[in-house]
Amino acid sequence: MSFSIEILLGLLAVIAAITVPLIIYFLQKSKKRLAYEVVSNTQLVGVKSEVQNKIKIYYENKLVENVHLVSIRIINSGNQPISIDDFARPISIQLGSSTNILTCEVLEQSPKDLDISILKMQNSVEIQPLLLNPNDSFNLNILLSDYREELEVSARVKGVAKVEIYREPPPVLNLILLFIMGLSVSLCLLYVVFKDLVESYFGTNSEILVYIIISPIIIIFTYIISSLIVEIIKSCFVRKVKEINSEKNEE
């Protein structure tokens, strides 16, 4: 059996025929999802323990402590609409048993004509069932006292296992890079299996071919590691800024 470029092209065609439909399938797979994101959590009023007995803070003639402004985003993060009839139990935001919610309002919504109805209770907020098409979202600004960083978002929705923490979908560039990396790995495996045939066809140039195949893997791997390092540094920086702002607010 003699190796030829036709065999190589045929193998590449088989790989493409398998991988491309799989990528398209996962991209277009029906996913009904509901997610939330804590956009911000800012302490507006706080008193250090050493002067707590000397300073009293009032909101509308009521004594309040440890006042926070929490902004929460609710989003349909899937690719299927969530209808009013899909709700067996409305969206509920629990903020801790000791919390006292002062105000709650819709800050932003997309699209503008979302019909949002809110029921405010002492330590929780309930959003009445509404139609949420894919990527529909709204932000709630909740002003509350005695907040202890407790937060739980729940709902009972047909086809949705639970309300998830929102994560940005991977950009198209990442999917393309993963495809190229997968293709390069497949070619490496083919080279290992058909090494003698490849060397008999390309001769001494077979090593150059291996370098060409491996190069995308190294480049993409370096890109992924660099992106992770940047995200870790960014996360540490944001956390440090929040700690500094919290210390300033306490002062």
Accessible surface in RSA format (square Angstrom, percent):
REM  Atomic radii and reference values for relative SASA: ProtOr
REM  Chains: A
REM  Algorithm: Lee & Richards
REM  Probe-radius: 1.40
REM  Slices: 20
REM RES _ NUM      All-atoms   Total-Side   Main-Chain    Non-polar    All polar
REM                ABS   REL    ABS   REL    ABS   REL    ABS   REL    ABS   REL
RES MET A   1   184.49  95.5 104.48  69.1  80.01 190.5  87.79  74.6  96.70 128.1
RES SER A   2    95.36  80.6  78.17 104.3  17.19  39.6  50.34 107.2  45.01  63.1
RES PHE A   3    16.54   8.3   3.20   2.0  13.33  34.7   3.20   1.9  13.33  38.2
RES SER A   4    33.06  27.9  33.06  44.1   0.00   0.0  25.40  54.1   7.67  10.7
RES ILE A   5    66.34  37.7  65.88  49.1   0.45   1.1  65.88  47.4   0.45   1.2
RES GLU A   6   117.94  67.7 108.62  82.2   9.32  22.2  63.98 123.8  53.95  44.1
RES ILE A   7    51.78  29.5  44.30  33.0   7.48  18.0  50.81  36.6   0.97   2.6
RES LEU A   8    34.92  19.4  34.92  25.0   0.00   0.0  34.92  24.5   0.00   0.0
RES LEU A   9   102.61  57.1  98.05  70.1   4.56  11.5  98.44  69.1   4.17  11.2
RES GLY A  10    33.93  41.8   0.00   N/A  33.93  41.8  32.49  89.2   1.45   3.2
RES LEU A  11    45.21  25.2  44.23  31.6   0.98   2.5  44.28  31.1   0.94   2.5
RES LEU A  12    51.41  28.6  49.36  35.3   2.05   5.2  49.60  34.8   1.81   4.9
RES ALA A  13    60.47  55.6  48.54  74.9  11.92  27.1  56.63  79.8   3.83  10.1
RES VAL A  14    83.98  55.3  81.27  73.6   2.71   6.5  83.89  72.9   0.09   0.2
RES ILE A  15    23.09  13.1  21.23  15.8   1.86   4.5  23.09  16.6   0.00   0.0
RES ALA A  16    38.50  35.4  37.38  57.7   1.12   2.5  37.73  53.1   0.77   2.0
RES ALA A  17    67.49  62.0  46.53  71.8  20.95  47.7  57.55  81.1   9.93  26.3
RES ILE A  18   102.57  58.4  96.31  71.7   6.26  15.1 100.94  72.7   1.63   4.4
RES THR A  19    39.30  28.0  38.56  39.1   0.74   1.8  39.17  52.6   0.13   0.2
RES VAL A  20    61.04  40.2  60.63  54.9   0.41   1.0  61.04  53.0   0.00   0.0
RES PRO A  21    71.49  52.1  64.18  58.5   7.31  26.6  67.86  56.0   3.64  22.6
RES LEU A  22    90.90  50.6  90.57  64.8   0.33   0.8  90.90  63.8   0.00   0.0
RES ILE A  23    56.76  32.3  52.89  39.4   3.86   9.3  56.56  40.7   0.19   0.5
RES ILE A  24    83.61  47.6  83.14  61.9   0.46   1.1  83.61  60.2   0.00   0.0
RES TYR A  25   119.38  55.7 112.05  63.8   7.33  19.1  89.27  67.1  30.11  37.1
RES PHE A  26   123.50  61.8 116.03  71.9   7.46  19.4 116.21  70.5   7.29  20.9
RES LEU A  27    94.54  52.7  74.27  53.1  20.27  51.0  75.26  52.9  19.28  51.9
RES GLN A  28   135.80  75.9 112.27  82.0  23.53  56.0  38.06  81.0  97.74  74.1
RES LYS A  29    94.25  46.0  88.66  54.4   5.59  13.3  45.26  40.7  48.99  52.2
RES SER A  30    79.77  67.4  59.30  79.1  20.47  47.2  30.43  64.8  49.34  69.1
RES LYS A  31    67.61  33.0  62.63  38.4   4.98  11.9  30.31  27.3  37.29  39.7
RES LYS A  32    54.45  26.6  40.00  24.5  14.45  34.4  19.44  17.5  35.00  37.3
RES ARG A  33   100.59  42.2  99.85  50.9   0.74   1.8  10.77  14.7  89.82  54.4
RES LEU A  34     0.21   0.1   0.03   0.0   0.18   0.5   0.03   0.0   0.18   0.5
RES ALA A  35     1.25   1.2   1.25   1.9   0.00   0.0   1.25   1.8   0.00   0.0
RES TYR A  36    28.95  13.5  28.95  16.5   0.00   0.0   7.52   5.7  21.43  26.4
RES GLU A  37    58.18  33.4  57.19  43.3   0.99   2.4  12.18  23.6  46.01  37.6
RES VAL A  38    65.12  42.9  41.44  37.5  23.68  57.1  41.44  36.0  23.68  64.2
RES VAL A  39    76.37  50.3  49.37  44.7  27.00  65.1  52.04  45.2  24.34  66.0
RES SER A  40    43.78  37.0  39.51  52.7   4.27   9.8  30.86  65.7  12.91  18.1
RES ASN A  41    56.80  39.2  28.06  27.1  28.74  69.2  12.30  29.6  44.50  43.0
RES THR A  42    60.08  42.7  56.98  57.8   3.10   7.4  38.03  51.1  22.06  33.3
RES GLN A  43    26.88  15.0  21.89  16.0   4.99  11.9   4.80  10.2  22.08  16.7
RES LEU A  44    85.93  47.9  59.59  42.6  26.34  66.2  62.40  43.8  23.53  63.3
RES VAL A  45    46.32  30.5  43.51  39.4   2.81   6.8  46.32  40.3   0.00   0.0
RES GLY A  46    13.69  16.9   0.00   N/A  13.69  16.9   2.65   7.3  11.04  24.7
RES VAL A  47    41.94  27.6  17.28  15.6  24.66  59.4  19.57  17.0  22.37  60.7
RES LYS A  48    79.46  38.8  72.27  44.3   7.19  17.1  39.01  35.1  40.45  43.1
RES SER A  49    91.89  77.7  71.38  95.3  20.52  47.3  44.80  95.4  47.09  66.0
RES GLU A  50   121.63  69.8  90.78  68.7  30.85  73.4  61.53 119.0  60.10  49.1
RES VAL A  51    51.73  34.0  51.73  46.8   0.00   0.0  51.73  45.0   0.00   0.0
RES GLN A  52    71.43  39.9  69.36  50.7   2.07   4.9  13.56  28.9  57.87  43.9
RES ASN A  53   134.90  93.0 113.95 110.1  20.95  50.5  28.39  68.3 106.51 102.9
RES LYS A  54   169.91  82.9 133.65  82.0  36.26  86.3  87.95  79.2  81.96  87.3
RES ILE A  55    88.28  50.2  79.92  59.5   8.36  20.1  82.60  59.5   5.68  15.4
RES LYS A  56   113.76  55.5  87.76  53.9  25.99  61.9  58.02  52.2  55.74  59.4
RES ILE A  57    42.76  24.3  38.29  28.5   4.47  10.8  41.21  29.7   1.55   4.2
RES TYR A  58   136.89  63.9 107.09  60.9  29.80  77.5  72.19  54.2  64.70  79.8
RES TYR A  59    60.72  28.4  58.32  33.2   2.41   6.3  50.46  37.9  10.26  12.6
RES GLU A  60   135.55  77.8 105.66  79.9  29.90  71.2  46.57  90.1  88.99  72.7
RES ASN A  61   147.15 101.5 117.35 113.4  29.80  71.8  29.35  70.6 117.80 113.9
RES LYS A  62   133.86  65.3 130.28  79.9   3.57   8.5  76.91  69.2  56.95  60.7
RES LEU A  63    90.68  50.5  62.10  44.4  28.57  71.8  62.10  43.6  28.57  76.9
RES VAL A  64     5.42   3.6   2.50   2.3   2.92   7.0   4.45   3.9   0.97   2.6
RES GLU A  65    69.08  39.7  66.66  50.4   2.42   5.8  25.03  48.4  44.05  36.0
RES ASN A  66    37.15  25.6  32.26  31.2   4.89  11.8  14.80  35.6  22.35  21.6
RES VAL A  67     9.14   6.0   9.14   8.3   0.00   0.0   9.14   7.9   0.00   0.0
RES HIS A  68    12.52   6.8  12.52   8.7   0.00   0.0   9.42   9.7   3.10   3.6
RES LEU A  69    56.10  31.2  55.78  39.9   0.33   0.8  55.78  39.2   0.33   0.9
RES VAL A  70     0.75   0.5   0.75   0.7   0.00   0.0   0.75   0.6   0.00   0.0
RES SER A  71     7.14   6.0   7.14   9.5   0.00   0.0   5.53  11.8   1.61   2.3
RES ILE A  72     0.00   0.0   0.00   0.0   0.00   0.0   0.00   0.0   0.00   0.0
RES ARG A  73    55.85  23.4  55.85  28.5   0.00   0.0   8.82  12.0  47.03  28.5
RES ILE A  74     0.15   0.1   0.15   0.1   0.00   0.0   0.15   0.1   0.00   0.0
RES ILE A  75     4.17   2.4   4.17   3.1   0.00   0.0   4.17   3.0   0.00   0.0
RES ASN A  76     0.00   0.0   0.00   0.0   0.00   0.0   0.00   0.0   0.00   0.0
RES SER A  77    36.41  30.8  10.94  14.6  25.47  58.7  11.85  25.2  24.56  34.4
RES GLY A  78     9.54  11.8   0.00   N/A   9.54  11.8   3.26   9.0   6.28  14.1
RES ASN A  79    54.00  37.2  40.01  38.7  13.98  33.7  32.23  77.6  21.76  21.0
RES GLN A  80    63.17  35.3  63.17  46.2   0.00   0.0   8.15  17.3  55.02  41.7
RES PRO A  81    65.39  47.7  60.61  55.2   4.78  17.4  60.61  50.0   4.78  29.7
RES ILE A  82     0.00   0.0   0.00   0.0   0.00   0.0   0.00   0.0   0.00   0.0
RES SER A  83    42.19  35.7  42.02  56.1   0.18   0.4  34.32  73.1   7.87  11.0
RES ILE A  84    99.67  56.7  94.90  70.7   4.77  11.5  94.90  68.3   4.77  12.9
RES ASP A  85   136.88  95.9 106.41 105.9  30.48  72.1  35.20  82.8 101.68 101.4
RES ASP A  86    18.62  13.0  15.85  15.8   2.77   6.6   0.18   0.4  18.45  18.4
RES PHE A  87    21.66  10.8   0.53   0.3  21.13  55.0   0.75   0.5  20.91  59.8
RES ALA A  88    86.88  79.9  44.21  68.2  42.67  97.1  54.26  76.4  32.62  86.4
RES ARG A  89   117.19  49.2 116.39  59.3   0.80   1.9  54.00  73.8  63.18  38.3
RES PRO A  90    26.52  19.3  26.29  24.0   0.23   0.8  26.29  21.7   0.23   1.4
RES ILE A  91     0.31   0.2   0.31   0.2   0.00   0.0   0.31   0.2   0.00   0.0
RES SER A  92    13.34  11.3  13.34  17.8   0.00   0.0  10.40  22.2   2.94   4.1
RES ILE A  93     0.00   0.0   0.00   0.0   0.00   0.0   0.00   0.0   0.00   0.0
RES GLN A  94    75.45  42.2  74.29  54.3   1.15   2.7  25.49  54.3  49.95  37.9
RES LEU A  95     0.08   0.0   0.00   0.0   0.08   0.2   0.00   0.0   0.08   0.2
RES GLY A  96    13.28  16.4   0.00   N/A  13.28  16.4   9.35  25.7   3.93   8.8
RES SER A  97   100.63  85.0  78.65 105.0  21.99  50.6  48.17 102.6  52.46  73.5
RES SER A  98    63.00  53.2  42.35  56.5  20.66  47.6  47.85 101.9  15.15  21.2
RES THR A  99     0.45   0.3   0.38   0.4   0.07   0.2   0.00   0.0   0.45   0.7
RES ASN A 100    47.87  33.0  47.87  46.3   0.00   0.0   8.98  21.6  38.90  37.6
RES ILE A 101     5.98   3.4   0.00   0.0   5.98  14.4   0.00   0.0   5.98  16.2
RES LEU A 102    21.62  12.0   6.02   4.3  15.61  39.2   9.00   6.3  12.62  34.0
RES THR A 103    55.65  39.6  53.61  54.4   2.04   4.9  44.52  59.8  11.13  16.8
RES CYS A 104    25.60  19.4   0.30   0.3  25.30  59.5   0.30   0.8  25.30  27.3
RES GLU A 105   101.47  58.3  97.85  74.0   3.61   8.6  28.62  55.4  72.84  59.5
RES VAL A 106    49.67  32.7  23.18  21.0  26.48  63.8  23.18  20.1  26.48  71.8
RES LEU A 107    95.72  53.3  70.21  50.2  25.52  64.1  71.56  50.3  24.17  65.0
RES GLU A 108   104.80  60.2 100.31  75.9   4.49  10.7  33.41  64.6  71.39  58.3
RES GLN A 109    41.07  23.0  33.03  24.1   8.03  19.1  13.34  28.4  27.73  21.0
RES SER A 110    61.86  52.3  60.56  80.8   1.30   3.0  27.28  58.1  34.57  48.4
RES PRO A 111    59.46  43.3  52.47  47.8   7.00  25.4  59.46  49.1   0.00   0.0
RES LYS A 112   172.60  84.2 154.33  94.7  18.27  43.5 108.91  98.0  63.70  67.9
RES ASP A 113   122.70  85.9  92.72  92.3  29.98  70.9  49.45 116.4  73.25  73.1
RES LEU A 114    21.16  11.8   8.49   6.1  12.67  31.9  10.47   7.4  10.69  28.8
RES ASP A 115   122.40  85.7 108.91 108.4  13.49  31.9  36.91  86.9  85.49  85.3
RES ILE A 116    31.10  17.7   2.61   1.9  28.49  68.7   2.61   1.9  28.49  77.3
RES SER A 117    58.56  49.5  53.32  71.2   5.24  12.1  30.12  64.1  28.43  39.8
RES ILE A 118    51.18  29.1  18.34  13.7  32.84  79.1  18.66  13.4  32.52  88.3
RES LEU A 119    87.95  49.0  87.43  62.5   0.52   1.3  87.95  61.8   0.00   0.0
RES LYS A 120    95.66  46.7  72.10  44.2  23.56  56.1  41.71  37.5  53.95  57.5
RES MET A 121    76.89  39.8  69.15  45.8   7.75  18.4  42.75  36.3  34.14  45.2
RES GLN A 122   123.18  68.9 109.18  79.8  14.00  33.3  36.26  77.2  86.92  65.9
RES ASN A 123    41.90  28.9  41.76  40.4   0.14   0.3   0.29   0.7  41.61  40.2
RES SER A 124     6.07   5.1   6.07   8.1   0.00   0.0   0.15   0.3   5.92   8.3
RES VAL A 125     0.05   0.0   0.00   0.0   0.05   0.1   0.03   0.0   0.03   0.1
RES GLU A 126    42.15  24.2  42.15  31.9   0.00   0.0   0.00   0.0  42.15  34.4
RES ILE A 127     0.15   0.1   0.00   0.0   0.15   0.4   0.00   0.0   0.15   0.4
RES GLN A 128    58.24  32.6  57.57  42.1   0.68   1.6  26.22  55.8  32.02  24.3
RES PRO A 129    44.73  32.6  30.66  27.9  14.07  51.1  30.86  25.5  13.87  86.2
RES LEU A 130     4.60   2.6   3.63   2.6   0.97   2.4   4.60   3.2   0.00   0.0
RES LEU A 131    87.68  48.8  81.84  58.5   5.84  14.7  81.84  57.5   5.84  15.7
RES LEU A 132     0.00   0.0   0.00   0.0   0.00   0.0   0.00   0.0   0.00   0.0
RES ASN A 133    65.39  45.1  65.39  63.2   0.00   0.0  14.66  35.3  50.74  49.0
RES PRO A 134    47.30  34.5  35.19  32.1  12.10  44.0  35.19  29.1  12.10  75.2
RES ASN A 135   109.81  75.7  99.52  96.2  10.29  24.8  25.15  60.5  84.66  81.8
RES ASP A 136    14.54  10.2  14.29  14.2   0.25   0.6   0.25   0.6  14.29  14.3
RES SER A 137    10.80   9.1  10.80  14.4   0.01   0.0   0.00   0.0  10.80  15.1
RES PHE A 138     1.15   0.6   0.00   0.0   1.15   3.0   1.15   0.7   0.00   0.0
RES ASN A 139    16.69  11.5  16.69  16.1   0.00   0.0   0.00   0.0  16.69  16.1
RES LEU A 140     0.00   0.0   0.00   0.0   0.00   0.0   0.00   0.0   0.00   0.0
RES ASN A 141    22.52  15.5  21.24  20.5   1.27   3.1   1.86   4.5  20.65  20.0
RES ILE A 142     0.00   0.0   0.00   0.0   0.00   0.0   0.00   0.0   0.00   0.0
RES LEU A 143    28.64  16.0  28.61  20.5   0.03   0.1  28.61  20.1   0.03   0.1
RES LEU A 144     0.00   0.0   0.00   0.0   0.00   0.0   0.00   0.0   0.00   0.0
RES SER A 145     1.68   1.4   1.68   2.2   0.00   0.0   0.00   0.0   1.68   2.4
RES ASP A 146    37.48  26.3  37.48  37.3   0.00   0.0   4.57  10.8  32.91  32.8
RES TYR A 147     8.28   3.9   6.39   3.6   1.89   4.9   0.00   0.0   8.28  10.2
RES ARG A 148   122.32  51.4 104.36  53.2  17.96  42.8  48.57  66.4  73.74  44.7
RES GLU A 149   109.88  63.1  84.84  64.2  25.04  59.6  53.62 103.7  56.25  45.9
RES GLU A 150    89.55  51.4  85.07  64.4   4.48  10.7  37.18  71.9  52.36  42.8
RES LEU A 151    47.83  26.6  16.64  11.9  31.19  78.4  16.96  11.9  30.88  83.1
RES GLU A 152   108.52  62.3 105.94  80.2   2.58   6.1  34.70  67.1  73.82  60.3
RES VAL A 153    11.47   7.5   0.00   0.0  11.47  27.6   0.00   0.0  11.47  31.1
RES SER A 154    32.15  27.2  30.01  40.0   2.14   4.9  21.11  45.0  11.04  15.5
RES ALA A 155    14.65  13.5   0.10   0.1  14.56  33.1   0.10   0.1  14.56  38.6
RES ARG A 156   142.19  59.7 141.79  72.3   0.40   1.0  23.57  32.2 118.62  71.9
RES VAL A 157     7.48   4.9   0.86   0.8   6.62  16.0   1.66   1.4   5.82  15.8
RES LYS A 158   150.39  73.4 137.96  84.6  12.43  29.6  91.26  82.1  59.13  63.0
RES GLY A 159    64.88  80.0   0.00   N/A  64.88  80.0  35.40  97.1  29.49  66.0
RES VAL A 160    16.16  10.6   4.75   4.3  11.41  27.5   6.29   5.5   9.88  26.8
RES ALA A 161   105.45  97.0  63.53  98.0  41.92  95.4  75.66 106.5  29.79  78.9
RES LYS A 162   140.97  68.8 134.54  82.6   6.43  15.3  81.09  73.0  59.88  63.8
RES VAL A 163    12.73   8.4   1.06   1.0  11.68  28.1   1.06   0.9  11.68  31.7
RES GLU A 164    63.40  36.4  61.06  46.2   2.33   5.6  13.13  25.4  50.27  41.0
RES ILE A 165   101.37  57.7  95.27  71.0   6.09  14.7  95.27  68.6   6.09  16.5
RES TYR A 166    33.40  15.6  19.73  11.2  13.67  35.6   7.22   5.4  26.17  32.3
RES ARG A 167   180.08  75.6 161.05  82.1  19.03  45.3  72.01  98.4 108.08  65.5
RES GLU A 168   132.75  76.2 110.57  83.6  22.18  52.8  59.77 115.6  72.98  59.6
RES PRO A 169    90.13  65.7  75.56  68.9  14.56  52.9  80.85  66.7   9.28  57.7
RES PRO A 170    85.82  62.5  69.40  63.3  16.42  59.7  75.17  62.1  10.66  66.2
RES PRO A 171    77.01  56.1  66.02  60.2  10.99  39.9  77.01  63.6   0.00   0.0
RES VAL A 172   106.05  69.8 103.02  93.3   3.03   7.3 103.02  89.5   3.03   8.2
RES LEU A 173    97.15  54.1  92.65  66.3   4.50  11.3  94.07  66.1   3.08   8.3
RES ASN A 174    48.29  33.3  46.92  45.3   1.37   3.3  10.70  25.7  37.59  36.3
RES LEU A 175    45.37  25.3  41.90  30.0   3.47   8.7  42.49  29.8   2.88   7.8
RES ILE A 176    87.51  49.8  84.81  63.2   2.69   6.5  87.40  62.9   0.11   0.3
RES LEU A 177    32.91  18.3  32.91  23.5   0.00   0.0  32.91  23.1   0.00   0.0
RES LEU A 178   100.95  56.2  93.64  67.0   7.32  18.4  93.87  65.9   7.08  19.1
RES PHE A 179    59.46  29.7  52.56  32.6   6.90  18.0  58.35  35.4   1.11   3.2
RES ILE A 180    64.51  36.7  64.21  47.8   0.31   0.7  64.21  46.2   0.31   0.8
RES MET A 181    44.16  22.9  44.16  29.2   0.00   0.0  38.30  32.6   5.86   7.8
RES GLY A 182    35.41  43.7   0.00   N/A  35.41  43.7  32.96  90.5   2.45   5.5
RES LEU A 183    51.38  28.6  48.63  34.8   2.75   6.9  49.73  34.9   1.65   4.4
RES SER A 184     6.76   5.7   6.30   8.4   0.46   1.1   0.46   1.0   6.30   8.8
RES VAL A 185    63.73  41.9  63.35  57.3   0.39   0.9  63.73  55.4   0.00   0.0
RES SER A 186    28.78  24.3  26.55  35.4   2.24   5.1   7.65  16.3  21.14  29.6
RES LEU A 187    34.30  19.1  32.49  23.2   1.81   4.5  32.49  22.8   1.81   4.9
RES CYS A 188    29.99  22.7  27.49  30.7   2.50   5.9  22.95  58.2   7.04   7.6
RES LEU A 189   110.91  61.8 110.73  79.2   0.18   0.4 110.91  77.9   0.00   0.0
RES LEU A 190    35.66  19.9  34.81  24.9   0.85   2.1  35.38  24.8   0.28   0.8
RES TYR A 191    32.65  15.2  30.30  17.2   2.35   6.1  25.86  19.4   6.79   8.4
RES VAL A 192   107.61  70.8  93.42  84.6  14.19  34.2  94.73  82.3  12.88  34.9
RES VAL A 193   107.78  70.9  76.46  69.2  31.33  75.5  82.71  71.9  25.07  68.0
RES PHE A 194    59.94  30.0  57.39  35.5   2.55   6.6  59.94  36.3   0.00   0.0
RES LYS A 195   100.10  48.8  99.25  60.9   0.85   2.0  41.57  37.4  58.53  62.3
RES ASP A 196   114.60  80.3 106.74 106.2   7.87  18.6  36.30  85.4  78.31  78.1
RES LEU A 197    40.98  22.8  40.82  29.2   0.16   0.4  40.93  28.7   0.05   0.1
RES VAL A 198     9.85   6.5   9.85   8.9   0.00   0.0   9.85   8.6   0.00   0.0
RES GLU A 199    64.51  37.0  59.80  45.2   4.71  11.2  17.00  32.9  47.51  38.8
RES SER A 200    87.27  73.7  45.69  61.0  41.58  95.8  52.02 110.8  35.25  49.4
RES TYR A 201   101.34  47.3  71.64  40.8  29.70  77.3  46.92  35.3  54.41  67.1
RES PHE A 202    55.17  27.6  43.14  26.7  12.03  31.3  48.40  29.3   6.77  19.4
RES GLY A 203    36.07  44.5   0.00   N/A  36.07  44.5  32.62  89.5   3.45   7.7
RES THR A 204   131.41  93.5 108.06 109.5  23.35  55.6  92.25 123.9  39.16  59.2
RES ASN A 205    84.57  58.3  82.82  80.0   1.76   4.2  11.96  28.8  72.61  70.2
RES SER A 206     4.51   3.8   4.51   6.0   0.00   0.0   0.00   0.0   4.51   6.3
RES GLU A 207   111.41  64.0 110.68  83.7   0.73   1.7  32.33  62.5  79.08  64.6
RES ILE A 208    98.35  56.0  98.35  73.3   0.00   0.0  98.35  70.8   0.00   0.0
RES LEU A 209    41.73  23.2  40.85  29.2   0.87   2.2  41.23  29.0   0.50   1.3
RES VAL A 210    29.01  19.1  28.72  26.0   0.29   0.7  29.01  25.2   0.00   0.0
RES TYR A 211   141.37  66.0 139.48  79.4   1.89   4.9 100.96  75.9  40.41  49.8
RES ILE A 212   109.29  62.2 102.88  76.6   6.41  15.4 106.29  76.5   3.00   8.1
RES ILE A 213    17.51  10.0  13.52  10.1   3.99   9.6  17.51  12.6   0.00   0.0
RES ILE A 214    60.00  34.1  60.00  44.7   0.00   0.0  60.00  43.2   0.00   0.0
RES SER A 215    48.41  40.9  46.03  61.4   2.38   5.5  23.29  49.6  25.13  35.2
RES PRO A 216    36.65  26.7  33.58  30.6   3.07  11.1  36.65  30.3   0.00   0.0
RES ILE A 217    34.57  19.7  34.57  25.8   0.00   0.0  34.57  24.9   0.00   0.0
RES ILE A 218   104.55  59.5 101.56  75.7   2.99   7.2 104.45  75.2   0.10   0.3
RES ILE A 219   117.14  66.7 113.17  84.3   3.97   9.6 115.90  83.5   1.24   3.4
RES ILE A 220     4.85   2.8   4.40   3.3   0.45   1.1   4.85   3.5   0.00   0.0
RES PHE A 221   114.39  57.2 114.39  70.9   0.00   0.0 114.39  69.4   0.00   0.0
RES THR A 222    76.40  54.3  73.25  74.3   3.15   7.5  60.85  81.7  15.55  23.5
RES TYR A 223    89.64  41.9  84.04  47.8   5.60  14.6  66.78  50.2  22.85  28.2
RES ILE A 224    61.48  35.0  60.20  44.8   1.28   3.1  61.39  44.2   0.09   0.2
RES ILE A 225    68.87  39.2  68.87  51.3   0.00   0.0  68.87  49.6   0.00   0.0
RES SER A 226    52.84  44.7  49.82  66.5   3.02   7.0  31.82  67.8  21.02  29.5
RES SER A 227    42.13  35.6  35.78  47.8   6.35  14.6  33.51  71.4   8.62  12.1
RES LEU A 228    98.00  54.6  97.73  69.9   0.27   0.7  97.83  68.7   0.17   0.5
RES ILE A 229    90.39  51.4  89.78  66.9   0.60   1.5  90.39  65.1   0.00   0.0
RES VAL A 230    83.61  55.0  82.12  74.3   1.49   3.6  82.79  71.9   0.82   2.2
RES GLU A 231    94.39  54.2  92.02  69.6   2.36   5.6  37.74  73.0  56.65  46.3
RES ILE A 232   109.34  62.2 106.43  79.3   2.91   7.0 109.29  78.7   0.04   0.1
RES ILE A 233   109.62  62.4 106.56  79.4   3.06   7.4 108.77  78.3   0.85   2.3
RES LYS A 234   109.25  53.3 104.40  64.1   4.85  11.5  67.92  61.1  41.33  44.0
RES SER A 235    53.23  45.0  43.85  58.5   9.38  21.6  30.93  65.9  22.30  31.2
RES CYS A 236    62.34  47.2  57.53  64.2   4.80  11.3  24.12  61.1  38.21  41.2
RES PHE A 237   135.69  67.9 129.96  80.5   5.73  14.9 135.27  82.0   0.42   1.2
RES VAL A 238    67.07  44.1  65.90  59.7   1.16   2.8  67.02  58.2   0.05   0.1
RES ARG A 239   128.93  54.1 126.79  64.6   2.15   5.1  51.94  71.0  76.99  46.7
RES LYS A 240   119.84  58.5 118.42  72.7   1.42   3.4  68.97  62.1  50.87  54.2
RES VAL A 241    56.57  37.2  56.28  50.9   0.30   0.7  56.57  49.2   0.00   0.0
RES LYS A 242   128.63  62.8 123.04  75.5   5.59  13.3  75.85  68.3  52.78  56.2
RES GLU A 243    83.12  47.7  78.42  59.3   4.70  11.2  35.93  69.5  47.19  38.5
RES ILE A 244    72.16  41.1  72.11  53.7   0.05   0.1  72.11  51.9   0.05   0.1
RES ASN A 245    72.58  50.0  71.36  69.0   1.21   2.9  20.65  49.7  51.93  50.2
RES SER A 246    42.09  35.6  40.12  53.5   1.97   4.5  23.28  49.6  18.81  26.4
RES GLU A 247   105.43  60.5 104.21  78.8   1.23   2.9  33.70  65.2  71.73  58.6
RES LYS A 248   137.42  67.0 123.40  75.7  14.03  33.4  72.75  65.5  64.67  68.9
RES ASN A 249    59.43  41.0  39.61  38.3  19.82  47.7   6.25  15.0  53.18  51.4
RES GLU A 250    72.89  41.8  65.31  49.4   7.58  18.0   8.39  16.2  64.50  52.7
RES GLU A 251   154.02  88.4  92.32  69.8  61.70 146.9  42.48  82.2 111.53  91.1
END  Absolute sums over single chains surface
CHAIN  1 A    16213.8      13995.0       2218.8      10082.6       6131.2
END  Absolute sums over all chains
TOTAL         16213.8      13995.0       2218.8      10082.6       6131.2
